[in-house]
């Protein structure tokens, strides 16, 4: 029975990784049918299966106890918040959708422990790498062709309406909204870096270099200012960390790749990218309050800050799911305030903030303060978690299912690697590692 449960959890975990980033194509195919709730159904099956597996695996894996405790906290809090939402008069379907948007893919924490236990982590990492290449190339393909014109577009405008109206061409490929891609795509880059550090061969270096180029170019074409700024900053730090310790010949290969690609990309961007001037103008004043889109964003951020003046919201909130505008049940959406931070507080008060942020903040604390010197694996996970917190605080993308899925997977990995280190060395009374030598235990 346990073996079957493991297999089901593996299937559901891999299905989540592969299907969720490409959800827009399935949303289109299942539109108007009962299968339109396939993401919610997948989340429910994954959650139930992971709970069953976690209750049985006891202490078979280092860090599993922490996964179970963290999962229990999140479940109790979302049940509490859901009951408050129902008490506030929200419909059951709205509360159910909202709850899944918070913890639906929490099972990926258990999935992460399972793939480490079964020595399948490299398979998962390579899956992320190839998905990143597929989506990055897809964004570029989507920008220059009309073959995907049937997919939803910004402000519900078709491609023709966008171009005829002089609007900026916004692409999202199968990701959907253009501003939700960073958390998933940045972890694809982390996965490529982890494989590179493990393999240290030319093939892994070429995959990392190609993915880096494709993701930056594809994200640039989306017109998402926050995504491109975060991705470039993230990629620069990750690349420096990843190349530390690599041989001089491998570093030289990377610069050869970059030198060969840069003239092509520059020529391509200036000569073949239509609306190049509009894209450059959009990015050149990315933080200007008067820039298109920013005027509204800064206003609603101020409205989000004003929420903290309402003492009632700290405990009750407006109800889980109250910001969901796509559910037609007669309830007027409270809005997401262009920020997952404000959105979570608006919906569920302090409980919403804890559900959304505590797993990541706890792992950041664990990775930084529970050790002396940390490995590249831990540094890369820590870097991703920090950028994740920044990205979802400045955009309402934490509720995106592929974002949530990636988040909980990284949390699961972080708990594992942190507790492996603690188990190997032991802790002093002050919480520092007794042995200050560099941790060399193999994690991946």
FIDREN-627018 format. One record per atom (N, C-alpha, C, CB): residue in one letter; y, z, x. Coordinates in steps of 0.1 Angstrom, whole numbers, plus 5000, padded with zeros to 4 digits. Atoms other than C-alpha are relative to their C-alpha. Glycine has a CB too. Example, Ala and Ser with C-alpha at 12.3 -4.5 7.8 and 13.67 -1.06 7.14 Angstrom:
BEGIN
a498850005009;a495550785123;a501250005009;a500050124990;s498950004991;s498950715137;s501150084992;s500549865004;
% end
This chain:
BEGIN
x498850005008;x500050005000;x501350005009;x500050124991;x498849994991;x502450095028;x500249865007;x499850115011;x500050134993;x501549765046;x500749904991;x498749955005;x499450095009;x502349565015;x501550034998;x499350014986;x498649965001;x505649755011;x500849955012;x500150154998;x499350054988;x506549675047;x500249854999;x499250035012;x499950145001;x505849305041;x501149964990;x498749944996;x499050045010;x507949295009;x501450035005;x499750084987;x498649964994;x510849475027;x500449895010;x499950145006;x499750114990;x510649215055;x500449884993;x498849985009;x499750125007;x510648925031;x501450014993;x499049974989;x498749995007;x513549065011;x501250015010;x500050134992;x499050004989;x515549145043;x500349875005;x499650095011;x499750144995;x515148795057;x500649924989;x498749945005;x499450085011;x515948645023;x501550034998;x499250034987;x498649965001;x519148845022;x500849945011;x500150155000;x499350054988;x520148735057;x500349854998;x499350035013;x500050155000;x519448365050;x500849954987;x498649945000;x499550055013;x520548335013;x501450044998;x499250044989;x498749945004;x523648555010;x501249925006;x500150145003;x498950084994;x525848365035;x500249864994;x499949995015;x499950135006;x525048045016;x500050014985;x498849925004;x500149965014;x525548204982;x500749904990;x500550144997;x499250085009;x528047954968;x499249884995;x501249945007;x500950115005;x525447674966;x499150044990;x499249935012;x500949955010;x523147894947;x500750044987;x499250125005;x499149975012;x525948014924;x500249874992;x501350065005;x499850135007;x526547644916;x498849964993;x500549905010;x501250055006;x522947564910;x499550084988;x498950005011;x500449915011;x522347874888;x501050024989;x499650135006;x498949975010;x525647854869;x499549974986;x501249915004;x500350025014;x525147894832;x498550044996;x500249864996;x501449965003;x521548024835;x499950155003;x499049925009;x500249854998;x520148384836;x499950035015;x498750054993;x500249984985;x519548324874;x501450025007;x499349885006;x498749984994;x523348364880;x500150145006;x501149974991;x499949864994;x522648734888;x499050015011;x499750104989;x501049994990;x520248644916;x500450105012;x499749865006;x499649914989;x522348844942;x499850144996;x501549975003;x500249865005;x522249154921;x498550034999;x500750024986;x501449985000;x518549114915;x499450025014;x499349884993;x500449994986;x517949064952;x500450145005;x500549895009;x499649874996;x519949384959;x499250114995;x501550024997;x500849905007;x518049584934;x498650015006;x499949974985;x501350004995;x514649474947;x500050065014;x499449865000;x499949954986;x515749544983;x500250155000;x501149935008;x499749865001;x517149884974;x498750084996;x501150034991;x501249935004;x513949994956;x499050005010;x499549944986;x501050024990;x511649864982;x500350095013;x499849865004;x499649934988;x513650025011;x499950154997;x501449975004;x500149865003;x513750364993;x498550045000;x500650034986;x501449975000;x509950354988;x499550005014;x499249894992;x500550004986;x509350265025;x500650115007;x500449875006;x499449894992;x511850515038;x499450144996;x501550014997;x500749875004;x510150795017;x498750025006;x499950014985;x501449994995;x506850715033;x499950005016;x499249884995;x500150014986;x507750645069;x500350135008;x500949895005;x499749874994;x508751005075;x500749995013;x498650085002;x499450014987;x509551045112;x499349915009;x500150145006;x500750104992;x507650745124;x500949935009;x499249914991;x499150074991;x510750605140;x501250095002;x500549864993;x498949924996;x513450775159;x501349964992;x500349995015;x498850035008;x516650795137;x499749984986;x500649895006;x500350035014;x514750735105;x500550124991;x498549984998;x499649895007;x515651085093;x501549994996;x499850145007;x498650025002;x519351005097;x500349894990;x500749975013;x499850115010;x518950685077;x499750054986;x499049885004;x500349955014;x517350865048;x501150104995;x498750085001;x498949915004;x520051135048;x501249934996;x500350105011;x498850085003;x522850885049;x499849924987;x500349905012;x500250085013;x521250675022;x500050104988;x498649945001;x499949915011;x520850985000;x501450044996;x499250135004;x498649975002;x524551075004;x500649884992;x500750025013;x499450115007;x525550724993;x499549984986;x499749875008;x500650015013;x523150714964;x500650104990;x498550015000;x499549895008;x524351054951;x501549974996;x499950135007;x498650035002;x528050944955;x500249894990;x500749985013;x499850115009;x527650614937;x499650034986;x499249875005;x500449955014;x525750774908;x501250084994;x498750085001;x498949925005;x528651024905;x501149914996;x500450105011;x498950085003;x531250754907;x499749914987;x500349915012;x500350095011;x529350534882;x500150084987;x498549955001;x499949915013;x529150824856;x501550024997;x499350135003;x498649995003;x532850874860;x500649874994;x500850035013;x499650125005;x533350504854;x499649984985;x499449885008;x500450015014;x531350514822;x500850104991;x498550044999;x499149915008;x533350824811;x501449954998;x500050135008;x498650065001;x536550624817;x500049894990;x500449955013;x500050115010;x535350374791;x499649875005;x501249994993;x500450134995;x534150094813;x498649974995;x499950005016;x501350055005;x531149884802;x498950025010;x500149854996;x501149974991;x527749944816;x499849885010;x498750014992;x500250114991;x527549594831;x501150005011;x500149864992;x498950004989;x530949634849;x499750115010;x501450034993;x500349894991;x529849974863;x498849965009;x499750124992;x501250044992;x526449824874;x500449905011;x499049944990;x499550104990;x528149524891;x500850075011;x500949894994;x499249934990;x530649754908;x499150095010;x501050094994;x500949924992;x527849994920;x499349925011;x499050084991;x500850084990;x525849714936;x500949955011;x499449884992;x499050044990;x529049594953;x500250105011;x501349964993;x499849894990;x529149934971;x498750025008;x500450124993;x501249964993;x525550004979;x498849914998;x499650144996;x501250095004;x523349714967;x499149975012;x500549884993;x500750054988;x522349605002;x499850115010;x500649885006;x500249894991;x522049955016;x498650005007;x500250134992;x501450004995;x518349885021;x499949935014;x499149924991;x500050074987;x519349675052;x500050105011;x501249915001;x500149904990;x519650005071;x498550035003;x500650134995;x501549984999;x515850065065;x499449875006;x499450044987;x500550134995;x515149695072;x500349995015;x500749884993;x499750004986;x516949735106;x499050085008;x501450045002;x501049914993;x514650025115;x498649935000;x499950134993;x501450075001;x511549825104;x499949895010;x499849954986;x500150114991;x512349515124;x499950055015;x501149904998;x500149944987;x512849735155;x498650055003;x501150115002;x501349944999;x509649915149;x498949895002;x499650084988;x501050114999;x507749585145;x500349905011;x499849944987;x499650094989;x509449425175;x500449864995;x498950005011;x499550135005;x511049155154;x501549985000;x499549994985;x498650005000;x514649225162;x500549875006;x500650115008;x499650124994;x514948915184;x499949884990;x499349975012;x500150105011;x513748705155;x501150004990;x498650014992;x498849985009;x516448845133;x501349965006;x500150154995;x498850034993;x519048805159;x500249845001;x500150065014;x500050154999;x518148435164;x500349944987;x498749955006;x499750055013;x518248385127;x501550014997;x499350094989;x498649995001;x521848515127;x500749895009;x500550145004;x499450104992;x522648275156;x500049874994;x499350005014;x500150145006;x521347965139;x500849994987;x498649964998;x499150005012;x523048065106;x501449995004;x499750134992;x498650014995;x526348105125;x500349865003;x500250095011;x499850144997;x525947755139;x500049914988;x498949955010;x500050085013;x525047615105;x501250014992;x498850044992;x498849975008;x527947775087;x501349955007;x500150144997;x498850054993;x530447695115;x500149855000;x499950055015;x500050145002;x529447335115;x500349964986;x498649945005;x499850035014;x529447335077;x501550014997;x499250094992;x498649995002;x533047455077;x500849885005;x500650135006;x499450124994;x534047165099;x499749884991;x499549985014;x500550115008;x531946925078;x500850004986;x498550014997;x499349985013;x533547065046;x501549965001;x499950144995;x498650044998;x537047005060;x500349855000;x500650065013;x499750144998;x536646645068;x499349904990;x499649965014;x500750085010;x534446525039;x500250054986;x498549995004;x499849965014;x534446535001;x498650024994;x500849904993;x501449995005;x530646574998;x499850144993;x499049995011;x500249875006;x531046944988;x501150034991;x499950115011;x498849995009;x533946884964;x499650084987;x500649874997;x500449935012;x531847044936;x500150155001;x498649964996;x499949854998;x532147394952;x501450054996;x499750035014;x498749945004;x534947634940;x500949995012;x499850144995;x499050004990;x538147604959;x501150104997;x500749865000;x498949915001;x541247814965;x500849984987;x500950005012;x499250005013;x543147894932;x499349904990;x501449955003;x500850095009;x540347684914;x500649865000;x500150064986;x499650144999;x541947364926;x498949915006;x501349995008;x501050094993;x539747064934;x500649955013;x499749884990;x499550064987;x540046884967;x501149914997;x498949935008;x499050105003;x542046604951;x501350074996;x499549914989;x498849925005;x544446854934;x500750075012;x499650104989;x499549944988;x544847034967;x500949905008;x498950065009;x499450104991;x545746724987;x501249944992;x499049905005;x498950075008;x547846554959;x501250094998;x499549954987;x498949905002;x549846874954;x500650055013;x499550114992;x499549954987;x550546914991;x499650135005;x501549994999;x500549874996;x548547224993;x499249995013;x499250074989;x500849994988;x546847335025;x498549994996;x500250135008;x501450025003;x543247215026;x499250135004;x499449885008;x500849874997;x541147545023;x498549974998;x500550114990;x501550035001;x537447525030;x499350145002;x499549905011;x500849884999;x534747795027;x498649975002;x500250084988;x501450054999;x531547585029;x499250094989;x499450025014;x500849925010;x528747795012;x500450155000;x498649985003;x499649865000;x530448125022;x500850044988;x500950035012;x499249975012;x532748104992;x501550015005;x499650134993;x498649984997;x536248254997;x500250005015;x500550134995;x499850034986;x537748165031;x500250135008;x501149915002;x499749884992;x538748525040;x498950105001;x501250064994;x501149915000;x535348685037;x499049975011;x499350014987;x501050044990;x533648515066;x500050085013;x500249865003;x500049944987;x534748715096;x498950105003;x501350075002;x501149904997;x532349015093;x498749945003;x499950104989;x501250064998;x529348795090;x500049915013;x499649924988;x499950104989;x530348525115;x500250075013;x501149904998;x499849924988;x531448785141;x498750065004;x501150104998;x501349944996;x528048945140;x499049895005;x499350084988;x500850114994;x526448605145;x500349985015;x500349874992;x499650004986;x528348605178;x499450115007;x501549995001;x500649884993;x527148955186;x498549975002;x500250124991;x501450034998;x523548835180;x499849915011;x499549944987;x500150104989;x524048545204;x500250075013;x501049884998;x499749924987;x525548785230;x498850095003;x501250084998;x501249914998;x522549025226;x498849925006;x499650084988;x501050094995;x520148735231;x500349965014;x499849884990;x499650054987;x522048615261;x499850115010;x501549965000;x500249894991;x521948965277;x498650025003;x500750124995;x501449984999;x518248985271;x499349895008;x499450014986;x500650114994;x517248635281;x500649965014;x500049884991;x499350044988;x519848555307;x499749865006;x499850105011;x500450144995;x518848185308;x501149904995;x498749964995;x499050105003;x520847865304;x500049964985;x499749875008;x500150045015;x519547795268;x500850114992;x498650004996;x499349895007;x520848135256;x501549995003;x499550145004;x498550024997;x524248075274;x500649884992;x500149985015;x499550115007;x524547735258;x500250034985;x499149885002;x499949965015;x523847875223;x501250094998;x498750074996;x498949915002;x526448145228;x501349925001;x500050115011;x498850084998;x529047895241;x500349914989;x499949925013;x499950095012;x528347655213;x500550074988;x498749924998;x499649935012;x528547915187;x501450055000;x499050124998;x498749954998;x531748055201;x501049894996;x500350055014;x499150125002;x533447705200;x500049974985;x499549885008;x500250055014;x532047615165;x500750104991;x498649984997;x499549905009;x533047945149;x501550005001;x499550145003;x498549994999;x536647945163;x500649874993;x500450005014;x499550135006;x537147575153;x499850004985;x499349885006;x500349995015;x535547625118;x500950104993;x498650034998;x499149895006;x537547945111;x501449955000;x499950135008;x498650054999;x540747775123;x500349904988;x500249925013;x499850105010;x540247495097;x500050074986;x498949905000;x500049935013;x539847755069;x501550034996;x499250124999;x498649965003;x543547845072;x500150154998;x500549934988;x500049855002;x542648215071;x500650065012;x498650064997;x499349944989;x545148385093;x499450125006;x501550034997;x500649874996;x543548725094;x498649975007;x499850094989;x501450034994;x540048575102;x500249945014;x499349904991;x499950064987;x541248355131;x500550105010;x500949884999;x499549904990;x543248635147;x498950105004;x501250074994;x501149904998;x540348885143;x498949945009;x499550054987;x501150064993;x537748635155;x500449975015;x499649874993;x499650024986;x539648535187;x500150125008;x501449925000;x499949874993;x540448895196;x498650055002;x500850104992;x501449954999;x536848995189;x499249925011;x499350004986;x500850084991;x535348705208;x500450025015;x500249854997;x499549984986;x537548765239;x499450135006;x501550015000;x500549884995;x536449125242;x498550005001;x500350124990;x501550015000;x532749055234;x499649915012;x499549944987;x500450094989;x532648765260;x500250085013;x500949885000;x499849924988;x534048995287;x498950105002;x501450075000;x501149914999;x531449255279;x498749935002;x499950084987;x501250074999;x528649005276;x499849945014;x499949894990;x500250074987;x529348835309;x500050105012;x501249915002;x500149904990;x529549165328;x498550025004;x500650134996;x501449994996;x526349175349;x499249875001;x499350094991;x500750134999;x525448805345;x500349955014;x500549914989;x499950054986;x524948615377;x501249915000;x498749925003;x498950084997;x527748415392;x499849864995;x500450005014;x500350145004;x525948085384;x500149994985;x498649965005;x499950005015;x525748175347;x501550004995;x499250114994;x498650005003;x529448255346;x500649865003;x500750115008;x499550134997;x530147925363;x499649904990;x499549965014;x500550105011;x528047735337;x500950014988;x498650034997;x499249985012;x530147895309;x501349935002;x500250154998;x498750064998;x533347775325;x499949855001;x500750055013;x500350155000;x531847425330;x500049964985;x498749975007;x500150035014;x531047425293;x501450004994;x499150094992;x498749985006;x534547545284;x500949885005;x500650135004;x499150104995;x536247295307;x499749864994;x499849995016;x500450135006;x534247005292;x500449994986;x498549985001;x499750015015;x534947105256;x501450014997;x499350124994;x498649985004;x538547205258;x500849874998;x500750085011;x499250135002;x540146855263;x499649934987;x499849915012;x500550065012;x537946725235;x500650074988;x498550004999;x499549925012;x538947005211;x501549984999;x499750155002;x498650025001;x542646975220;x500449864994;x500650025014;x499750145004;x542646595215;x499649994985;x499249905008;x500650005014;x540546645183;x501050064990;x498750074999;x499149925008;x542946905169;x501349934998;x500250145006;x498650065001;x546146705176;x499949864994;x500649995013;x500150145004;x544846355167;x499249984987;x499449925011;x500950035011;x542146385140;x500150104989;x498649995005;x500049905010;x542846705121;x501249974991;x500150145005;x498950025009;x544946615090;x500550134996;x499649914988;x499349885003;x547446875080;x500150095012;x499450074988;x500049924988;x547546985116;x501350085001;x499949915013;x498749935000;x551247065113;x500150124991;x501149904997;x500149895010;x550647275082;x499250125005;x499549954987;x500949904995;x547847465099;x500850085011;x498749945005;x499349944989;x549947535130;x501250084994;x500649905010;x498949925006;x552947645108;x499550134994;x500849914990;x500649895007;x550647875089;x499750115010;x498849964992;x500449904989;x549348045121;x501150055008;x498949935008;x498949964992;x552648055139;x500850114994;x500949885003;x499349895006;x554148295114;x499150084992;x501249954991;x501149935007;x550948475105;x500450134994;x498850015009;x499649865004;x552648815102;x501350014993;x500050095012;x498650005006;x555948705087;x499850044985;x500649865002;x500049965014;x556548875054;x500449894990;x500850134998;x499650115009;x558148565040;x499149894999;x501449955004;x500950115000;x555248345048;x499249994987;x499050015012;x500750025012;x553248195019;x498850095000;x499649854999;x501149915002;x550748455007;x500350145005;x498849955008;x499749874995;x552148735028;x501050084991;x500649995014;x499049945009;x554948795003;x499350094990;x500949904994;x500849935010;x552448894977;x499250115006;x499149914992;x500949904994;x550149075001;x500750135004;x499449945013;x499249884997;x552849315014;x500450084988;x501249965009;x499649935012;x553949394979;x498850084995;x500549904990;x501249935006;x550449484967;x499550115009;x498949904997;x500349894990;x549849684999;x500950124997;x500149965014;x499149895004;x552849894989;x499650074987;x501549954999;x500549945013;x551449934954;x498750085003;x499749894990;x501249934997;x548150044970;x500450145006;x499249925010;x499649874994;x549950314991;x500550094989;x501149985010;x499549925011;x551650434959;x498950074992;x500949924990;x501149945007;x548150504944;x499850145004;x498849925002;x500349874995;x547850814966;x501050104995;x500149995015;x499149905006;x550750974947;x499450054987;x501449944998;x500649965013;x548551004916;x498850095003;x499549874992;x501149904997;x546451324920;x498749984993;x500550144997;x501250025008;x544051224893;x499149905006;x500449954986;x500850114994;x542850914912;x499150065011;x500949895005;x500849944989;x541551134941;x498650034995;x500750125006;x501349955005;x538751264919;x499349904991;x500150134993;x500550085011;x538351024890;x500049855004;x500750024987;x499850144998;x539650684900;x500149934987;x498949945008;x499950085012;x539950404875;x498649964995;x500849875002;x501450045004;x536150354875;x499449895009;x499949964986;x500750104991;x533650164897;x499949874992;x498650055004;x500050135006;x534049794889;x501349974993;x498850004990;x498750025007;x537549834874;x500849885006;x500850124999;x499250104994;x538949584899;x499349864998;x500250035015;x500750135001;x536349304890;x500649924989;x498550034997;x499350095009;x538249024873;x499049904994;x501249935006;x500950115005;x535248784868;x499150044988;x499249955011;x500849955012;x533549004841;x500850004988;x499450145003;x499250025012;x534748904807;x499550104989;x499949854995;x500449905010;x534349224787;x501250074993;x499150115007;x498849955007;x537849274774;x500850105008;x499650064987;x499349904992;x538849514802;x500949925010;x499050095008;x499050064991;x542049424822;x499750055014;x501450034995;x500349964986;x541249424859;x501250085006;x499749885008;x499049924993;x543149684880;x500549935012;x499650145003;x499650074988;x543249434909;x499550075012;x501549995001;x500749944988;x541949484944;x501150035011;x499049905006;x498949964991;x545349524962;x499949945014;x500050155002;x500150084988;x544349274989;x499550095011;x501349945004;x500549904990;x542549565007;x498850074994;x501150105004;x501249935005;x539049715004;x500350155000;x498849975009;x499649864999;x540650055014;x500650044987;x500950025012;x499349975013;x543050054984;x499149984988;x501349924999;x500950035011;x540449894962;x499050114997;x499349875002;x501049895001;x537850164969;x500750134994;x499450035013;x499449885005;x540350444963;x500449984986;x501350035009;x499650035014;x541650284931;x498850014991;x500649864999;x501250005009;x538050254917;x499450145000;x499049905005;x500849885000;x536450574928;x500650125008;x498649985006;x499449894993;x538950794946;x499550035013;x500050134991;x500549974987;x537850984976;x498549965002;x500250155003;x501550045000;x534150914967;x499949865004;x499450034987;x500150144997;x534850544969;x500349985015;x501049924992;x499750024985;x536450575004;x498850055008;x501250085003;x501249954992;x533450785016;x498949905000;x499650144995;x501150105002;x530950535002;x500249885009;x499849964986;x499650124993;x532750245018;x500150025015;x501349944994;x499749994986;x533750385051;x499250105008;x501450045002;x500749904992;x531650685061;x498949955008;x499550114990;x501150044992;x528550505073;x500649945013;x499249894993;x499550064988;x530650295097;x500750105009;x500949894997;x499349904992;x532950575109;x499050105006;x501050084991;x501049914994;x529950805114;x499349935012;x498950044989;x500650074989;x528250535136;x501049995011;x499549874995;x499050014989;x531450485156;x500150135007;x501449964994;x500049864994;x531550865162;x498850025008;x500250114990;x501249984993;x527950865171;x499949935013;x498849974990;x500150094989;x528150575195;x500950055011;x500249864996;x499049964990;x531250715213;x499850145005;x501449984994;x500049864996;x530951085213;x498750075002;x500850084990;x501349944998;x527251145215;x499449955013;x499149984988;x500550054987;x526850985249;x501049995011;x499349874998;x499150014988;x528250955284;x500449865003;x499450075012;x499850144997;x527750595293;x499149924991;x499749975016;x500850075010;x526550345268;x499749865004;x500850004987;x500450134996;x524750015271;x500849894993;x498549994997;x499350115006;x525949675261;x499649994985;x499649875007;x500550005014;x523849695229;x501050094992;x498650044998;x499249915007;x525849995218;x501549965000;x499850145006;x498650054999;x529149855230;x500349894990;x500449965014;x499850115009;x528749545210;x499950044985;x498949895002;x500049945014;x527749735178;x501250084997;x498750084998;x498849935002;x530649965183;x501249914998;x500250095012;x498950105001;x533049675188;x500049944986;x499949895011;x500150065013;x531749515156;x500550094989;x498649954997;x499649905010;x532149835136;x501550024999;x499250135002;x498549985000;x535749885147;x500749884994;x500450025015;x499450125006;x536649525138;x499749994986;x499649885008;x500350005015;x534849555105;x500950094992;x498550054998;x499149915007;x536849855095;x501449944999;x500050145007;x498750065000;x540049675104;x500049894990;x500449955014;x500050125009;x539049355086;x499950034985;x498949915004;x500249975015;x537949505053;x501250094995;x498750084997;x498849935004;x541049735053;x501149914997;x500450115010;x498950105002;x543349435054;x499749894990;x500449955013;x500550105010;x541349225029;x499050064991;x499549875008;x501049945010;x539249284998;x498649945002;x500549984986;x501350084998;x536049145014;x498850095002;x500249925012;x501249924998;x533849455017;x499049994989;x500550155002;x500950025011;x532449384983;x499249875000;x500750014987;x500850124999;x531249044994;x498650035005;x500749905010;x501449954997;x527449064995;x499549975014;x499149934990;x500450024987;x526948905028;x500750095010;x500249855004;x499249904992;x529649135043;x499350134999;x501450014995;x500649885002;x527949435028;x498650005007;x499950034985;x501350014994;x524549315040;x500050025015;x499349874996;x499949994985;x525649275076;x500450145004;x501049895004;x499549874997;x527449605075;x498950105001;x501150044990;x501149915001;x524449805065;x498949975011;x499450014986;x500950044989;x522249615090;x500550065013;x499849855000;x499549954988;x524549705118;x500050165000;x501549955002;x500149855001;x524750075106;x498650045004;x500450054986;x501449964997;x520950085107;x499749985015;x499049914992;x500250024986;x520849935142;x500750115009;x500449865005;x499249904993;x523550175154;x499350145000;x501450014994;x500749875001;x521650485141;x498850005009;x499650024986;x501250014991;x518550365159;x500350015014;x499249874997;x499750004985;x520050295193;x500650135004;x500949895004;x499349874997;x522150615192;x498950115001;x501050044990;x501049895000;x519150835183;x498949985010;x499450024987;x501050034988;x516850665209;x500650065012;x499849855002;x499449954988;x519350765235;x500050155000;x501549955002;x500049855001;x519651125222;x498650055002;x500550044986;x501449964999;x515851145220;x499650005015;x499149924991;x500550024986;x515351015256;x500650115009;x500549875005;x499349914991;x517951255272;x500150144995;x501349955003;x499749875006;x518451545248;x501550035001;x499250115008;x498549965000;x521851705241;x500250145004;x500549984986;x499649864996;x523552005255;x500650064987;x501050005012;x499549935011;x525052265232;x501349944995;x500250155003;x498750065003;x528452085234;x499949864994;x500850005012;x500250135006;x526951765220;x500049885010;x501149984991;x500150104990;x527051575253;x498649985006;x501050035012;x501450024994;x524051415270;x499850095012;x499849855003;x500349924988;x522351645295;x499949925012;x498750084998;x500250094988;x521451355318;x501149904999;x498649935000;x498950095000;x524551155327;x499749865006;x501150065008;x500350144994;x522650855342;x500149904989;x498650015005;x499950115010;x523050525325;x498749984993;x500449865007;x501250025008;x520650475296;x499449875002;x500450034985;x500650134997;x518150205305;x498849984990;x499550005014;x501150025009;x515750245276;x500249864993;x499950114989;x500050135006;x514849905261;x500150014985;x498849925003;x499849995014;x516249875226;x499749864993;x501550034997;x500350125005;x515949505220;x499149925008;x501349914997;
% end
